[in-house]
Amino acid sequence: MPQCDTLPTPVFEAPWHAQAFALAVHLNESGLFTWPEWVTQFSAALQEAGLARELNGGDDYFEIWLATIEAMMTAKGHVTATEVEHVKQGWERAYLATPHGQPVHLPEGV
């Protein structure tokens, strides 16, 4: 069997990019939005962000990805802006309290 001297290039730059991608797919498959709606909203968000600064296709791309998910879920009434902010703050507290290298767990009730 031939040996491969190089590792495959990862599809995603960071694990959270893959998780954000999977979240959009899951929400779509759950019927919370259609893929054409997603494409329209995400494209508009990318265009708007690209006008303000040059995008590198890494974290900045997936930050816009997540912001689009939040905006769509809020606009469709699936969550409120207050609920989104509450969860964001919970994650921030959790990762700041977690020792480096350990998994971050969102506290119950958040």
N, C-alpha and C positions, 0 to 999 in steps of 0.2 A: 504494500500500500504506500503511495507517495506521501512524503512528509510535507507539511505546510510550514514554511519558515516565518510567515507573517500572520498576525492575528487579524480577524475581520474587523473592519471599521465599524464602530457602534453606530446604530441608526440614530440614536439620541445622544446628545452631548452630556446629559445628566439624567440620573434616574427620575427626578421630578418632572422632566420634560415628557418622559414616557407615561408617567402617571397622569399628567394634565391631558395628554392626548387620549389616554384610555377613558378619562372622565367624560370628555366630550362624546366619545363613541358610545359610552354607556348611557348618557343622558339622551342621546339620539335614539338608541335602540329601545329605550324606555318610553319613547314617544313624547318626550318633553319639548322637543323641537325637531324639525325636519332637517335633513342635511342641506338642502338648498337654502333654508333660512340661515343655517350656520355659515355657509360659504358667503352669503351676502353680508352678514354682520361682521364676520371675521375679516373679510376683504376690506370693508369700509374702515374697520379699526386699524388694520395694517396701513392702509393708505393715509389715514389721518396721522398716525404715529410717524410714518415715513416722511411726511411733510415737515415734521418738527425736528427730526434728527435722522441720521443714517442708522439703519438697523443692521445688526451683525448676524442675525439668524439664530442666535443662541438664546440666552436668558431673556433678552428683550423680546424676542418672538413669542416665547411661551408666557411671558408676563402679559403680553397683549392677548394671547390665547385665553388665559385665566380671566382677565378683565372682561373679555367678550362673553365667557360663560356666565360670569356674575351678572353682567348687564342683561343678558338674555333671560336668565332665570328670574331676575328682579322684574323686568318688563312684562314677563308672562305671568307674574303673580305667584310663582312657585316658592319664592323666598322674599323677604323684605330686606332692604338695605341695612336695617338694624341687625337682622339675623346674620347677614354676611359679615358685618363688622364684628359682631360678638364671636363668631367662629374664628375669624382672623386673629383677634386678640387672644383667644384661647390657645391657638397654635403658637403664637409668639411667646406667650408665657411658658408654654410647655417646652419649646425648643431652647429657650434661655435657661430653663431649669434642668435640662438634660445634659449629663456629662458627655463630652466629646466622644464620638464613636458609638454611643448607645442609641437604640431606637427611641424615637420621640413618640410619646403616647398622649393623645388628647384626653384631658380629664373628663370623667363622666359628667353629663349635664351641660356640656358645651356643644 
